[in-house]
Amino acid sequence: MKNRERVLAALNHQQPDKTPVSIGSHSADSASLYLIDEYEIWLGRPLSPRIVTDKIQGLGYTPDWLREKLGMEFGTIGMKLPDSFDPQVQPDGAWFDEFGMKLQPVEYYFENHSLPLKGEITESDIDNARWPDINESGRTKGMRETAEALIANDKIVVCNMMDGGIFERCLWIRGWDDFLSDLYLDTKLAHYFIDRVLESYLARWEMQIDAVGDLVDVWTMSEDLGTQLNLIISLEQYREYIKPAHRIIFDLLHSKTNGKILLHS
């Protein structure tokens, strides 16, 4: 079997000639820059150029020699930050993302050190918060050309939108204490906030679909819903608050593309 044929067979529950392998086709299966360096040092290989694929998590591009050794069948595309984006980098290396989150460097990655909508807020505060301007240019630059090149080289096209899911983004902007309390104490505000986050995400999904929807084999999305022991919220709360947002995104992807959906949790 060829690469694309093999993976598409596996995704469609058919028997491939061997198990497809992915290390670094999306953020959830990528290695840290530190780990890549240490592995190559252990092997006695010269260090590969450091190519950052996820700045916040400190993840790096899987070196080409390792991709070839594993016979990796996957390639990656993803939406970029707009040309006009200013991260407002601080002297200590901290920077601000499009939602106004301050990302502080720790040992190997970045942690959120700000809560833009912490405390007592209203729907007006949510509307007036910092939201990405989807009309800024540059977000889909090069995506189509990269996808076409991957297909020409018999690779599966993975569109990586591991930007934190609806639930995660609400926790990051509002804060764990406040947002989880809202689910019990201010359900109207919680629904309004989730809908606003969903609106921002849908705009970016639509933009990617318009750019490369006919070429993508796998769409990836992140949504950490659990701890080591259980769900962060109850199943009933997931069904009330988060599942409807997931359904809207998944229905959009299924109605406009033939790609599979990978939901990382």
C-alpha positions in Angstrom: 0.0 0.0 0.0 1.0 3.6 -0.6 1.1 6.1 2.3 -2.3 7.7 1.7 -4.0 4.5 0.8 -2.7 2.9 4.0 -3.9 5.6 6.4 -7.2 6.1 4.7 -7.9 2.4 4.9 -7.1 2.4 8.6 -9.3 5.5 9.2 -12.1 3.7 7.4 -11.8 0.6 9.6 -10.2 -1.5 6.9 -7.1 -3.6 7.3 -3.9 -1.8 6.2 -0.7 -3.6 5.3 1.0 -2.1 8.4 0.1 0.3 11.2 0.5 3.9 10.3 2.9 5.9 12.5 2.6 9.6 13.5 5.0 11.5 15.7 4.5 15.2 15.2 1.6 15.4 12.7 -0.3 17.5 15.3 0.5 19.1 18.6 -0.9 16.3 20.8 1.6 13.7 19.4 4.6 16.0 19.0 7.8 15.8 21.0 9.3 18.7 23.0 12.3 20.6 21.6 14.2 19.5 24.6 13.4 15.8 24.1 14.3 15.9 20.4 17.7 17.5 21.3 18.3 14.9 24.1 17.4 12.0 21.8 19.8 13.1 19.1 22.6 13.6 21.6 21.9 10.1 23.0 22.2 8.7 19.5 25.4 10.6 18.8 23.7 12.5 15.9 24.3 16.1 15.0 21.4 18.2 16.3 18.7 19.0 13.8 17.7 22.6 13.3 15.1 23.6 15.9 11.8 24.3 14.3 9.1 25.3 16.7 5.7 23.9 15.9 3.9 24.9 19.2 5.5 27.8 21.1 3.3 27.6 24.2 4.0 23.9 24.7 7.6 24.0 23.6 7.1 21.4 20.8 9.3 20.9 17.8 9.2 19.5 14.3 10.0 15.8 14.1 13.3 15.7 12.3 13.2 14.5 8.7 15.6 11.6 9.4 13.3 10.2 12.0 10.2 10.7 9.8 12.0 8.7 7.1 13.1 6.0 9.5 9.6 5.5 10.8 8.0 5.8 7.4 5.7 8.5 8.6 2.7 8.9 6.3 1.5 12.3 7.7 2.2 16.0 7.0 0.8 19.0 8.7 -0.7 22.3 7.8 -2.2 24.9 10.2 -3.6 28.4 10.5 -1.0 31.1 11.2 -1.2 34.2 13.3 -2.2 37.3 11.2 0.6 39.4 9.6 -0.3 42.3 11.9 -0.1 40.3 15.2 2.0 41.9 17.9 2.8 39.5 20.7 4.0 42.4 23.0 7.0 40.4 24.2 8.1 41.4 27.7 11.8 41.7 28.9 11.3 38.4 30.7 10.1 36.6 27.6 6.4 36.7 28.4 4.0 37.5 25.6 0.3 38.0 24.9 -1.8 35.9 22.6 -4.8 37.0 20.5 -7.2 36.6 23.4 -5.1 38.8 25.7 -3.7 35.9 27.7 -0.2 36.6 29.2 2.0 33.6 28.5 4.9 33.4 31.0 8.0 31.2 30.2 8.7 28.4 32.6 11.3 25.7 32.2 10.3 24.2 28.8 7.1 25.9 27.8 4.7 28.8 28.6 2.0 29.1 31.3 -1.0 31.4 31.4 -0.3 34.1 34.0 -3.4 36.3 33.4 -7.1 35.9 33.4 -8.6 38.6 31.1 -12.2 38.0 32.4 -11.5 37.1 36.0 -13.9 38.1 38.8 -17.4 39.6 38.6 -18.3 40.3 35.0 -21.3 41.0 32.8 -22.2 40.0 29.3 -21.0 43.5 28.2 -17.6 42.7 29.7 -17.5 39.6 27.6 -18.4 41.5 24.4 -15.7 44.2 25.2 -13.0 41.7 25.9 -10.1 41.1 23.5 -11.2 38.7 20.7 -9.2 37.8 17.6 -9.9 39.8 14.5 -10.7 37.1 12.0 -10.5 39.6 9.1 -6.8 40.3 9.6 -4.7 38.9 6.6 -2.2 36.2 6.6 -3.9 33.5 8.6 -4.2 30.9 5.8 -1.0 32.0 4.0 0.7 29.0 2.3 -1.8 26.4 3.7 -3.1 25.4 0.3 0.3 25.2 -1.4 1.7 23.1 1.5 -1.3 20.7 1.4 -1.0 20.2 -2.4 2.7 19.4 -2.0 2.0 16.9 0.8 -0.6 15.1 -1.4 1.8 15.1 -4.3 4.3 13.4 -2.0 1.7 10.8 -1.0 1.2 12.2 2.5 -2.0 12.5 4.6 -2.9 16.1 5.2 -3.5 16.9 8.9 -4.9 20.3 9.6 -3.6 21.2 13.1 -5.9 23.5 15.2 -4.6 22.5 18.6 -5.5 25.9 20.1 -7.3 24.7 23.1 -10.9 23.8 22.7 -14.1 25.7 23.8 -13.9 24.4 27.4 -10.2 25.0 27.7 -10.4 28.5 26.3 -13.1 29.4 28.8 -11.0 28.2 31.7 -8.0 30.1 30.4 -9.8 33.4 29.9 -12.1 33.4 32.9 -10.1 31.2 35.3 -10.9 27.8 36.6 -12.5 29.0 39.9 -14.8 31.6 38.2 -15.8 29.6 35.1 -16.5 26.4 37.0 -18.5 28.4 39.5 -20.5 30.0 36.7 -21.6 26.5 35.5 -23.5 26.2 38.9 -24.2 29.8 39.9 -24.7 31.8 36.7 -25.8 29.5 33.9 -27.0 32.4 31.7 -23.6 34.0 31.8 -21.8 30.7 31.3 -23.9 30.0 28.2 -23.2 33.5 26.9 -19.5 33.2 27.4 -19.3 29.8 25.7 -21.3 31.1 22.7 -18.9 34.0 22.4 -15.9 31.7 22.4 -17.6 29.4 19.9 -18.3 32.3 17.6 -14.6 33.1 17.5 -13.6 29.5 16.8 -16.2 29.0 14.1 -14.9 32.0 12.2 -11.5 30.4 12.1 -12.8 27.0 11.1 -14.8 28.6 8.3 -11.7 30.3 7.1 -9.7 27.1 7.0 -12.5 25.2 5.3 -12.6 27.9 2.6 -8.9 27.7 2.1 -8.2 23.9 2.2 -11.4 22.1 3.0 -11.2 20.0 -0.1 -7.6 18.8 0.6 -7.7 18.0 4.4 -7.8 14.3 5.4 -7.8 14.9 9.2 -8.9 17.9 11.2 -7.5 18.0 14.7 -8.9 19.8 17.8 -7.9 19.9 21.4 -10.3 19.8 24.4 -8.9 18.6 27.7 -11.9 17.4 29.6 -10.4 15.1 32.2 -8.0 14.7 35.1 -6.1 11.5 35.8 -9.1 10.2 37.7 -12.3 11.6 36.2 -14.0 14.3 34.1 -13.3 17.9 35.2 -17.0 18.6 35.0 -19.9 16.2 35.3 -21.2 14.4 32.3 -24.5 16.3 32.7 -22.7 19.6 32.6 -20.7 18.5 29.5 -23.9 17.7 27.8 -25.5 21.0 28.7 -22.7 23.4 28.1 -19.9 22.0 25.9 -21.3 19.2 23.8 -23.7 21.6 21.8 -20.6 23.7 20.9 -18.7 20.6 19.8 -21.7 19.4 17.8 -21.8 22.7 15.9 -18.1 22.5 15.0 -18.3 18.8 14.0 -21.4 19.3 12.0 -19.7 22.1 10.1 -16.7 20.0 9.3 -18.8 17.0 8.3 -21.1 19.1 6.1 -18.4 20.9 4.2 -15.5 18.5 4.1 -14.7 14.8 3.8 -12.0 14.9 6.5 -12.0 12.8 9.6 -12.0 14.6 13.0 -9.4 13.9 15.7 -10.5 15.2 19.1 -7.6 15.2 21.6 -8.4 15.2 25.3 
